Amino acid sequence: MGDDLFKTPDSQFCLAGKNDIAVGCLQHLLSLGIEPGRIRVILNKDDVGRSTWQQSLGFHARRAGVACATLDEMKTVKDLWFFSVEFDRILKPAEFSSDWLFNVHFSKLPAYRGVATSVWPILRGERETGVTFHRIDAGIDTGPILCQRTFPIGASWTARDLYFRYLAEGLSLFREALELLRSGQARDVPQDESAASLFRRRDLDYGKLAVDTSLGVSQVCAQLRAYSFWEYQLPSIGGRKVWSASIIPGSATAAAGTVRPTGTWHGVLSVADGDLELRYSPYEELYAWAAGVGQPLALAEVPDLDLQDVQGWSAMMKAANAGNVAALRALAAAGASVTKANRRGTTPLMYAFTRMLELGDADAFRALVELGADPSARDQHGRTIADYLPADAKPRLQAEYPEIFR
């Protein structure tokens, strides 16, 4: 075992999973000098090779010259290092020819085996969690632990905040674990079954998340934080989506379940033993206005003007795509970025460029250039807007924008 096994020509590597952490793990394998031809990836079922709010493992594998494989193909490889990182299928080690099967799990095992590990620790009031690198055995996250790291859960963290911390810590742990394996220093530590807990998909129905306002203020606040994951769902109180909540010191000022507005995007919820200050999400209204539908809103009250939705669209991008120059100028004046790209490297100017080519409407494109947009920015394919310029439009646009379309 160790460094020689990584280098032997017969050894193969497989990475199965999704999102930023899987992309980071792939890049680390390549950085170790492992040839792309010795690596395979298995994509989650929802990875179509296009980055959205997270990077696509399929896209980055293709760009690096790493081929995709099926699970059945990998089961037959004897000298295989198999790494599961947010993989969407349950593995049966007995079906593999290799014993070197590992998983990065988002919890401090043996606690919180299974799923929804960004939700349950917050719901249950945990102050600490972690990430674990362990062997895959026949159970659900029950294999021996090779290494682990822990970290505190922030007092105001949402499930989304915790998930992004898992991504960062999990990638660091993967790098640490590989060094232990290569050097022969990795040691299996059996899990303590007396401290184990397991959560299955049936334990939490994301389609029916409901905040129980009959509980105490700490528990209600924990529910609001645990159910808050912007790209997928936000909890609702009184028919309005809640962006954040904080406990107001003191006793309840109204009957439990009472909600009182204190502003356009703020309210107070009273529960059994106290009050919570609610901050409602303005993003549905913001995106609709940016796209040319609805009324303007007070941009100073929006928590993050550059926030992108699950498909990687910001308000600035929506305004550029819709040719909404007034919204572009208002957003820029309020501090929104005219240059920030999404995970595909697409900038607001690129959306305005597409509109200009397809509809002949150059107003948004001109406005963004005036506001400081960078025409030399490159997307995920390494291309600038000039690289997408059709031959028949090139003379006209070169004359109008000589500094951009040379």
Helices and strands as residue ranges (DSSP letters): H 3-7, E 12-17, H 19-31, G 36-38, E 39-43, H 57-64, E 67-68, H 71-75, E 80-85, G 93-95, E 101-105, E 113-114, H 120-123, E 128-135, E 145-152, H 159-183, G 193-195, E 198-199, G 201-203, G 206-208, H 217-226, E 236-237, E 240-248, E 259-263, E 266-271, E 274-280, H 283-290, G 299-301, H 315-322, H 325-333, H 348-359, H 363-370, G 385-388, H 394-400
